[in-house]
Amino acid sequence: MTRQTTFSHIGQSTPEDWAVIGEELRPYTAALADRVLEHLKLLEADWSGLPVARLTHCLQTATLAHRDGRDDEYVVCALLHDIGDPLGSYNHADIATAMLKPFVSPENVWMVQHHGIFQGYYFFHNIGLDPNMRDQFRNQPELFERTEEFCAKYDAPAFNKDYDTLPLSFFEPMVRRAFKQPRHSMYDKLLGPVA
């Protein structure tokens, strides 16, 4: 049975209340990678009109990055870069960024956050937008180059129906490791290690 605290205003909570809350939340946070993987599977539905389903696109992006020798964290970012599409049709990168931010480097967070504008270099001219919109970030050359390369080498070419894409099961251990312990979270003291 789940224990619950009894305060009616958070300002009335006590350290003992937060010990109970932390204890009750730990099993839930330990299952975070499972929830991320389940949410990623929502991209299986072919609702986008793209040449491949969104899940295939994400798997292909991660496969390309993995086969190019990128580290596991980068590959996980490649896998999850479009995970926000089902809930954030107009801001999917913001959702992916929010999920990843406690767990990955600031450089990878920036890359995921801005990949949509950088990906636009390849197609914005088709929808009446400026394909050079990414130029506004040239004042951050290292981040610019990192994100430009992500889109050029992994995101943009990941719509190939005939590519030998690795399955989600291949990436599951990487996702589990990435979401095991947050690097940057104000809740570390409350929740402790995930598992």
C-alpha positions in Angstrom: 0.0 0.0 0.0 1.3 3.4 -0.9 2.0 5.7 2.0 0.7 9.3 1.6 1.5 12.5 3.4 -1.4 14.6 4.8 -0.5 18.3 4.3 -3.0 20.4 2.4 -0.5 23.2 1.5 3.0 22.3 0.4 4.4 25.0 2.7 3.1 22.9 5.7 5.2 19.9 4.6 7.9 18.5 6.8 11.2 16.7 6.2 9.4 13.5 7.2 6.8 14.1 4.6 9.5 14.5 1.9 11.2 11.3 3.1 7.9 9.5 2.5 7.5 11.2 -0.9 11.0 10.3 -1.9 10.6 6.7 -0.9 7.3 6.4 -2.8 8.7 8.0 -5.9 11.9 5.9 -6.2 10.2 2.9 -7.8 8.5 5.2 -10.3 11.7 7.0 -11.2 13.4 3.6 -11.5 11.0 2.8 -14.3 11.7 6.0 -16.3 13.6 4.2 -19.1 10.6 1.8 -19.5 8.2 4.8 -19.9 10.6 6.5 -22.4 10.8 3.4 -24.5 7.1 2.9 -24.4 6.5 6.5 -25.4 9.0 6.1 -28.3 6.9 3.2 -29.6 4.0 5.8 -30.2 6.1 6.9 -33.2 5.4 3.5 -34.9 2.1 4.8 -36.2 2.5 6.0 -39.7 0.6 9.3 -39.3 3.2 11.6 -40.7 3.2 11.2 -44.4 7.0 10.7 -44.3 8.6 7.9 -46.4 9.2 6.0 -43.1 7.3 5.9 -39.8 8.7 8.4 -37.2 10.0 5.4 -35.1 12.0 4.1 -38.1 13.3 7.6 -38.7 14.5 7.8 -35.0 16.0 4.3 -35.1 17.7 5.1 -38.4 19.1 8.4 -37.0 20.5 6.5 -34.0 21.8 3.6 -36.2 23.7 6.1 -38.4 25.2 7.8 -35.4 26.1 4.5 -33.7 27.7 3.1 -36.9 29.7 6.4 -37.2 31.2 5.7 -33.8 29.3 8.2 -31.7 29.2 7.6 -27.9 26.1 6.1 -26.3 24.8 9.4 -24.9 24.9 11.0 -28.4 23.2 7.9 -29.9 20.4 8.1 -27.3 19.9 11.7 -28.2 19.7 10.7 -31.8 17.2 8.0 -31.0 15.0 10.4 -28.9 15.3 13.6 -30.8 11.8 13.4 -32.3 10.1 11.6 -29.3 8.1 14.7 -28.6 6.1 14.5 -31.9 2.9 12.8 -30.5 2.4 15.5 -27.7 4.3 18.5 -29.2 3.3 18.7 -32.8 4.4 22.3 -32.9 7.4 22.0 -30.5 8.6 18.4 -30.5 12.2 19.4 -29.8 11.2 21.1 -26.6 9.7 17.9 -25.2 12.7 15.8 -26.2 15.0 18.5 -24.7 13.1 18.5 -21.4 13.3 14.7 -21.1 17.0 14.6 -21.8 18.2 17.7 -20.0 18.8 16.1 -16.6 20.7 13.2 -18.1 22.9 14.4 -20.9 25.6 17.0 -21.5 24.7 20.6 -22.2 26.1 20.3 -25.8 23.7 17.4 -26.5 20.8 19.2 -24.9 21.5 22.2 -27.2 21.8 19.9 -30.2 18.4 18.3 -29.6 16.8 21.6 -28.7 17.8 23.2 -32.0 17.8 20.3 -34.4 14.5 21.4 -35.9 15.8 24.7 -37.1 19.0 23.1 -38.4 17.1 20.4 -40.2 15.1 23.1 -41.8 18.1 23.9 -43.9 17.2 20.9 -46.1 13.4 21.6 -46.6 12.3 25.0 -45.3 12.4 26.4 -48.8 9.6 24.0 -49.7 7.2 25.4 -47.1 8.0 29.1 -47.5 10.5 29.5 -44.7 14.1 30.6 -44.7 16.4 27.6 -44.9 19.1 29.7 -43.4 17.2 30.3 -40.2 19.9 28.4 -38.4 22.4 31.2 -39.1 21.1 33.1 -36.1 23.2 30.6 -34.0 26.5 31.1 -35.8 27.8 33.1 -32.9 28.1 29.8 -31.0 30.4 28.0 -33.5 31.0 24.8 -31.6 27.3 24.2 -30.9 26.4 25.3 -34.4 28.9 22.8 -36.0 27.7 20.0 -33.7 24.1 20.5 -34.6 24.8 21.1 -38.3 26.7 17.8 -38.4 24.0 15.9 -36.5 21.4 17.0 -39.1 23.7 16.5 -42.1 25.0 13.1 -41.2 22.3 11.5 -39.2 18.9 13.3 -39.1 18.5 14.4 -42.7 19.4 11.1 -44.4 17.3 8.9 -42.0 14.3 8.5 -44.2 15.6 5.6 -46.3 13.1 2.7 -46.6 15.9 0.3 -47.7 18.4 1.1 -44.9 19.5 -1.7 -42.6 18.2 0.0 -39.5 19.0 -1.5 -36.1 15.9 -2.5 -34.0 14.8 -0.7 -30.8 16.0 -3.7 -28.7 19.6 -2.8 -29.8 19.3 0.6 -28.2 17.4 -0.3 -25.1 20.5 -0.9 -22.9 21.8 2.5 -23.9 18.5 4.2 -23.0 18.5 2.4 -19.7 22.1 3.6 -18.9 21.3 7.1 -20.0 18.2 7.4 -17.8 19.8 5.6 -14.8 21.2 8.7 -13.0 20.5 12.3 -13.6 23.5 14.6 -13.9 21.6 17.9 -13.4 18.5 17.8 -11.3 17.2 19.8 -8.3 15.5 16.6 -7.2 18.7 14.5 -6.7 18.5 14.9 -2.9 14.9 13.8 -2.8 15.1 10.8 -5.3 18.7 9.7 -5.1 20.0 7.2 -7.7 17.3 5.9 -10.0 18.4 2.2 -9.6 
